[in-house]
Amino acid sequence: MRRRGRRETSELRRLAPLLVVLTLIAAACGSGGGEGGVPTLHWYSYDEPGGSYVDAAKACTAAAHGRYRIDLVTLPNDADQQREQLVRRLAAKDSDIDLISQDVIWTAEFAQAGWILPFPKAEATKVTKGRLKPSVQTATYEHRLFAAPFTSNTQLLWYRKSLVPHPPTTWGQALRDTQRLDQQGKPHQFQVQGQRYEGLVVWFISLLESAGTTVLDKTGTKVVLATKPTERALSVMRDLSRSSAAPAALSTAREDDGRLAWESGSSAFMVNYTFVWPSANTNAPDIAQDMGWARYPGIAGGGPSKVTIGGFNLGVGAFGHHTDLAFQAAACLTSEKNQIDAAIKGGLLPTTEALYDDPKLTDATQDVTDPSGKTKKVKSFPYADVLKATLADAVLRPQTPFYNDVSLAISRTLHPTNHIDPQADVQRLRDAIKRALKGEGLL
């Protein structure tokens, strides 16, 4: 080994203080050091187009009074791309991730992998008080809260009041209405999500739960799929897909395809999210004026419908350097004020139940400009009461760390929906989901 000369040793001693300073600066940057020594918490999330997330980060930074600042790190709008980027970073134990906007279906996977931290008892109580029970359940894994419920989402039945004076309460009634309208030469299509993706899985699970069974048991480890209820759910999908009410491009239809078809005037019914309301008021005011809304259809003999819940929760990254501050920030970001702001600016539904009766939500309006250039005020959430009732007993997608594979197993088995065989596909689903739970879902 080469020995250092006297000049080299002297030079190193002279530079030592500078090297110490540079090391400390580098450490501060790597641990979320911010301006003026204030810790910076990085919130990884898609950028809500209405600006509510940016505003929430600014408001909570101000409310922290110098304890921390929050910077929004934007992810793609597509949920699959968000998950892919997050999984890569978290698997590498990226300490830059302090807060995460998590799709409700990621909780079990991220918690089981050790990528997010459970909320301490005091913080857990704070971020769940008054929240919708299903929303809290989406953030819970193995009886521990791993995220703060933030925004919610669910589908309603949309219908044309001039065509259907009284909305159907079951899928069977809806199909009979479409047959009547078809015979009368009137718009009769029923817009649903039939492409091989998560929307198809949501449709199936909502039908399945409405029929009286589940995909997995409460432990998330065993397949249930009771035969008769599963057959009834699959029969609804097949019957609609083979009827005259089915859109020609059903096998590739997603939520936005349904919205566009609805605005064209070809449809009598649609199951979709609430973004279709402001869109119709902007793009097709005549259709919007004729729009009614009701609870998602049930299945005859199964009682009230059970609809799949969506939305985003806020998790705390396991590898950040300021996790105690991140829990505080999560509570601030998911406050009722920020929930209302996200609802009004971004159309994102609250998770706090009382907000569905709050005039700030129920009386909120927005300016919409139609194709003729005319601007008018439209109520933002005229359906708040129906949403509240739907979300109060909404259902979750299977809570398992293997959810991604389970979802793929379902969509691959049931696509295209006009090929469904209700009797044979019950066993095919069971077999495919069992393989997914064993980590064999991609084989």
C-alpha positions, 0 to 999 in steps of 0.5 A: 500500500502506498504511504502518504507523503508529508505534503498529502497529509498536511493537505488533508488536515487543511481540508478536513473541516471543509470535508466535514461541512460538506458531509453534513450538508449531504446528509441533510439533503439525503434526510429531507433537510429543507430551507433554513434547516426545516425538514422537508416531507416529500408527498408522492402523489398524482397531481390532482388537476383542480389544484387541491393537493398543491393547496393542501400542501401549502396550507399544512406547511403554513400550519406547521409553523416551521416544524416541517414543509411539504413538497408534492412530488408528482406521479403519473395520473394512471394508477398502475403507473403510480404503483409501478414507480412507488414499488420500485422506489420502496423496494429499494428503501428510498428514504425520499418518500415520506408520504404516499397517496395510496390507491385503496387496493394497495394497503395490504401489499404495501403493509405486508412488504414493510413499505409503510408504517402503522399509525400510532394509536393517537394519530390513528384515532385522529385520522379515523374519527367520524370517517366512513367505516368502509374507508377506514377498512380500506386503510386497515391491514391485520387490525392495524391502521396503515393509512389515513382515509383521505378521498373516496369514490364509488359508482352510481346508476345514471339514467335518462328521466325522459326514458325511465321515469322510475329508476330500476332497483335491480339489473333484471329490471334495468334490462327489461327497461332496455328491451322496452326502449329498444322495441320503441326505437328509443335510446336503450344502451347500458354503459358499463366497463367491459375492458380487461382491466380493473374496471371489469373487476370492480363491476364483478365484485359489486355484483358478487357482493350484491348477490351475497358472497365474496371473493376471499374470506375475512383473512384474505387467504381463502377463496369463497365464491359461493356457487349460487350467488357467483352464478347469479352475478356472472349471469348478469354480466353475460345477459347484459353483454349479449343483449341489445343494450350492450355497446358495440365496443363493450370489450374495450369500454372503460369509464371514459368511453361510457361517458362519451357514449352517454353524452352522445345520447345513445344510452338509457343507463350507465354505471359510472363515477360522479365525474360524468355529471360536470362533464355532461353539463359542459359537453351535452347540456341537454343530456345533463338536464335529463340525467337522473341518479340512483343507487347502483342496481341490486340483484333480485333476492340479494337485498340492497346493492353493495358497491365497490369503494375506491379512493386514495388514502395517505400512508407514511413511508417506512424509510423516511427520516422524519416519520413522526412529522409525517404522521402529523402531516398526514392528519393535516392533509386529510383534514375535513377542510382539505377533504372539502377542498378536494371535493369541490376542486377535484370532484374527489369524494370525502371520507368523513361521513358528516361532510355529505350533509355539510352545506359547504358540499351540498350547496357547492356550485361550479361554473360550466360553459356549454358548447355554445359558450353559455356559462351557468352555475350547476350544483356540484354534488346534487346526489350527495345523499345517494352517495352517502347511503351508498358509501355507508355500506360499500364493499372492499376489493379483496384485502390481500398482498397478492391483490394485483395478481387476484385482479388479473386472474379475475379480469382474464377469466371473465373477459370478454364478458359475452363469453361468460359461462356462469356455471363453468366460470365459477370453478375457473375463477376459483382455480385462477384465484388460488394460483394468484394467492400462491404467487402463480398468477402470472404463469 
